[in-house]
Amino acid sequence: MLDKKKLTVAGGHGGDGSVSFLREKFRPRGGPDGGDGGDGGMVVCRAMANVRTLDHLEGVSRVVGDAGAPGRGKQRMGRKGKSTFVDVPVGTVVWEVSAEGGRFLTELAADGAQAVVAYGGQGGFGNVHFASSTNQEPLIALGGERGEEREVELEVKLFADVALLGAPNAGKSTLLSVISRAKPKIADYPFTTLEPGFGVASTGERVLVALDVPGLIAGAHEGRGLGLEFLRHCERARAFVHLVDGMAEDFTAEYRMVRDEVTAYGAGLAEKPYVVAVTKMDIPEAGARYASQQAALAEATGSSPVAIAAVTGKGVRDLMRRVASLVPPDVEEALDVTPVPRMDRPGSKPSVCRDEAGFSVSCALAERMLDVVDLGNWRARLQFHRELNRLGVIEALERAGVAPGDTVRIGEFEMEWE
């Protein structure tokens, strides 16, 4: 079961603005009419009730939104990029991964909940936006903005009404198969269950979702055995059934071992309501041990345990009635989702860095203009120079000490200063 997954998510690039001029039969020299580019598509995480794991993301390392289409003549705007959806189980937590560690972004706690994890870039302006009284033939447009990109980790914390806890081979999977139509792997050896299993159980008018958690051993909260990987799924369970193996030498010791691991894990697990059940009562030896240890176990748990034999159904109905009394009626989950904050956009204010190779200019708007300007056209170069002056790039370079013959880089473009 894949319940943790790291992905690089990137919004689609915005479409480039268009450099175009109106040309019609009776208007052979019309003005600029370049349309704007479309916005890039987003990457959206979407919670789906019919998705239980992240197995469908096996082998996927990067998810990208659709790019916006470029603008066209007659001021036609480019098509917006389609959003890309990443379907995840209900209860998935999204973290941002960086060198500083993980940062909580959002949690999808209800079916249909959605969260944008990478916004697409804005479409660029067409040349119609650069027309003025002194420039009636603008050869400049603005390229599309690059979409956001970040690394995220998806962490599944499954929802369930009741979680079945116990030591390895305590009979959790057998009980799940009896109270529901689930078909877990069942065998007479420890650690048969290697991943959480689900089943839907009916008791009276109530329908409960049960979660079978792999067996816990001492030190599970520190990562021993399989416990640490799956105890976090218990965070969303509303009640527990502590199963004690009826063939164990000491019922109380086994119960306390599991209880101590749950308490040591934290996250509020120890405060959840629970019922204790002793299994395998169909075995005479287990029945004899229960008779001799029932009082001590009841004293340790603070309540009377339920004796069950899952294979024959003995005590199972009584157990489910007690479980139903612990689980409050269903409450409709809210679709409200903590919005993921947008990443900081590159500033339009230019900055200049001097190194051995020359001068490196960082200016988002200038770099986006370079994506679409035709530097082979001398008039376009002249207009671009004027735009650099308007944006403050020329002044910033002069303050940095640029001189004729120096190499100047703006984004990936390199030129010799004159």
N, C-alpha and C positions, 0 to 999 in steps of 0.2 A: 504494500500500500504506500503510495507516494503522498505524504501529507505535508511536506515542506518542499518549496521550489523557488529557486532564484531565477529571476528573469531580468533582462534589460528591456525596458519599455521606452519607446520613442514616438512622439507625436509626428504626424506627417508634416512635411515641409509645405509652407504656403506657396501658392502659385505665383509666378513672376508677373509683374505688371507689363502691359504691352506698350510698345512704341509704334503708333499707327497714326495715319492721317486720313481724313475723309476724302474719298475720291468717288464722285458721282458724275453723271452725264452733264449736268448743268452746274456742277461745283467741282471743277477739275483740281482746284487748289484749296480744298476745305481745310479747316483747322485740325488740331490734334484730336483724336478720338480713341486713344488707347484705353482699354478697360482694365480694371483691377483684377489681380489674381484671386483665386478662391482660397479660403482658409484650409489649412491641413486638418486631417482627421485626428481624432483623439484615440487614446487607448483607455478602455473602460473595463474595470473588473465588475462582473455581474454575478450575484449569488443565485444559484439555481437549486431548487429542492431535489431535483432528480440527479444531481451530481454529488457523489459521495467522496471522491478522492481527486487527486491531481494527476492521476495516471495518464490522462489524455495529453498532458503537457510533457510527458517523457520525451527527451530529445529536443525539446524546444528551448532555445536560449535567448531568443530575441523576438519581440513583438512590436510591429511598427504600424502606425496609422497610415491611412491612404493620403497621398500627396494631393494638394489642391491643384486644379488645372490653371494654366496661365490665362491671363486676360486676352481679349481679342478686340479687333477693330469695332467701330460703332459703339464704343463704350460698353461692350458686352463683358460681363464679369465671368471669370472662370468658375467652373463647378467646384463646390466645396468637397474636400476629401471625406470619404466615408470613415466612420469610426470603426475601430477594431475591438471586438469584445472578447474578454478572457473569462470564460465561465468557471466559477469556483463553487465549492460547497457552501451552504449556509453556515455561518460561524467562522468564516475565514478572516484572519487578521493580516493586514498588509503593512509591511515594514519597509522603510527605505534603508538601503545598505550603503555605507560609505566607509572611508578610512577611519572615521571617528567612532564607528559602531552603528548599531541599529537605531532607527528613530521611528516611532509609531506614526503611521499615516492615517489609517482608518480601519474600521471593522464592519463587515457585512453580516449583519445578524438576522436578516429576514429574507425570505424568498422574494426575489425580484429587486433587492437592494442593489444600487449601482454606485460606483465611485470612479471618477476620472483620475487616473494615475499618471497620465502624460498628455498635456494639452498640445494640440497642433499649432503650427506657426501661422501668423497672420499673412494673408495674401498681400503682395506688393501693389503699390499704386501705379496706374498707367500714366502715360506722359501727359494726359489731359490735366493732371494735377500740377504739372510743372509749367503750364502756360502762364504768361504774364504779359504786361504791356511792353516789356523790353525783350521778351523771348516768346515770340508767337509761333516758333517752330521748335518746340522742345524735343530733343533727341535723347532725353534722359527719362528713365523709369526706375522703379524700385523693385528689386528682386524679392521673392517671398522669404518670409522669416523662417528660420529653422525651428522645427518642433522641439519641445522639451525632451530630454533624455535622462533617465535615471535608472539605477539598479534597485529592484525591489525583491523582497522575499515574501512569498505567500505561505502562511502558516495556518493549517486547518485545525480548528478546535470544534469537534463535532457536537451537535446538540442531541440530547437524549433525555427522556423522562427519568429513566433509571439506569444506572450502571452496575454491572455485575462484577464484584471484586472478590479476590481470593488468591490463595497460594496456587502454584501450578498443580494441575490435575485435581482441583477441588470440585469440578463438575459444572463449571460456568457454561461451557458450550453445550453440554447436554441439556441444561435447564433452558437455555435459549432456544434450542431446537424443539423443546416440548411446549413452551409458551407461545411460540410463533412458528411461522413457516420457514424460518431461516434454516439453512443446511450447512452449518459450520463443520469443519473437520473435527472428528471426535476419535480419540484413541487413548489407550490405557498407558500413557507415558507423559511426563511433564513437558511443558512448552509446546503442546500440540497447536495452540492458538498463537500465531505469529503476527497477527494484525487484528485491529478491532473489528468486531462483527455486529451487524444490526439485525433486529427483528422487531416486528410489530405485534404486540400482545393485546388481546381483548379481555377485559375483566368487567363483567356487568355491562354498563353503558359506557365505560371508559375504554379508550384505546391508548396504549402506552408504547412509546418507542424505547426498546431496551438495547443497551450497548454491552457487548461482551469484551472485556479488557483482558489482554494477555496476563498470565499469572505474575504475581508480585513476589519477590524474594527480599530478604533483608538487604538494605542498601540500595533499593530500587530508586529512591529519590536522589541518589548520587550517581545514578547511571548503571547500576548493576542489573544484569538480566535485560529484560525488555521493558521494565516498568517506566523508566524516565521518558522513553519515547511516546508512551501512550497515556501516562497519568494526566497529561495536559488535556486530553479529551474529556476527562472526568470533570474538568472545570465547568462545563456547560450542563452536566447532568443535574437534575433537580433532587434526586434521592439515590441512595446506594442500597444494594443488597450485598452484605458481607457473607460470602459462602465459606463455611468451614468444612474441610474434608472429614467425613465421618470415620475414615480409617486413620486419621492422625493420632499420634500417641497422646498429645496434649492439646485439647481443643482451645483452651484459654491462651496458651502460648502462640498458637497459630493465629488466632484472632488478633492478639496484641501486636504481633509482628506486622500484619497487614495494616492495622489501625495506626501503628507508629509511623509506617511509611507514608500513609495518607496525610497524617498530621505534619510530618517533617517536610513533605512537598510544599505545603502552604497553599496559597491562592484560594483560601476559604474552604478547602475540601473538608476539613475537620468539622465545620459548622453545619454541613448538610445533614438532613435527617437520614436515618438508615435503619434497616432491620437485619438481624443475624439469622442465617439459616444453616442448619447442619445437614449435609447431603449423604447420599448412599445408604439411606435407611432400609433399602431392600436387601442389604447384606447383614446377616445376623450378627456378625462380630461388630459392625458399626452400630447396630442398635444397642448392643450391650454396652459399648463405650459411651454412647449417648446417655444411657440410663445412669451411668456412674459419674458422668462429668457435667450433666445438665445444670445442676445447681451452681457449680463453680463458674460455668460459662455465663449463666444468668446474672450472677453477682458481678462479674467483670464487665458485662455489657450494659447492665442497668435495666435490662428488659428480658422477657422470656424469649428464648430462641425458638425458631420454627424447625421442626424435624421434617425433612422431605426425602422422597425417593423419586427423582425425576423420571426414571425409566418406567415406573409403575403409576406415576401421577400422585402418589401419596403426599398429602400436605401442600401440594403446589397451589391448589385453589385458595387455601387459607393464606399462603404466602402472598399471592397476588392481591388479595383483598387488603392485606396490611400495607403492601406497597402502594396501592391506589389511594389509601388514606393519607399517605405521606406526601403524595404529589398533588399540588394544588391544581384546580381546573385550568385548562389551557387559557393562556392570555395571548391575545393577538400581538405579534411582534410589530413594533413600529418600523416604518421604512426609512426613518430618519437616519442619515449616514453622515458621519463627520467628514466635511469636505476636505479633500487633499489640497493644501495650499499650493498656489502656482509657484514655480521656480522663478528666481530673480532673472529678469530679462537684461540682456546686455545694454548698457547705457549708450545714449547717443552722443554724450560728451566725449570728445576724443582724448586719448592718452598716448604719449609717445615714449618708447623705451629705446635707449641707445645701447648697441652692443658692437661686437667686433665687426659684424657684417654690415652695419649701417644703422638705420633708424626704422623701428617697427611701430606702425600706427595701429591702434585699436579704436575703431569707430564703427559701430554696427550698421548705421545708415550708409556710410561710405562703402562698406563691404557689400551691402545689398545692392547698391547702385552698380558696382563693378560686375555683378552677376549678369547684368543685362545690357550695359553700355557697349557700344561698338567703338572701341578705341582705335580702330583703323580709320574712322571718320574724324577728320581734324576738327570739324565743328562740334562733334560729340565730345571730343577730348577737351575743347575749350569750355563747353558747358559743364563738363564734369569738374574742371578746375575751378569754375565759379562756385559749384556746389561745395567743393572742398573748402573754399574760402568762407562760404556761408555757414558751414558746419563748424568752423573754427579749427580745421585741420592744419591749414597753412600757418595760422598764428601759433599753434602748438609746436609745429616743427621749427619755426623760427626761434621760439623760446628755447627749444632744445639744442639750438646751435647748428642747424642744418646748413650746409654750404653747397654751392654748385659742384657737381661731380659725385656727391654722396649718394649711396643707395638707399632708397626709401621703399619699404614694404607695407602694403595695405592689404591685409588678409593674405591671399595667395598671389596677389599681383605685386610685381617688383618693377621699379623704374629708377631712372637716374635723375637726380634733382638738377633743375636748370635755373 
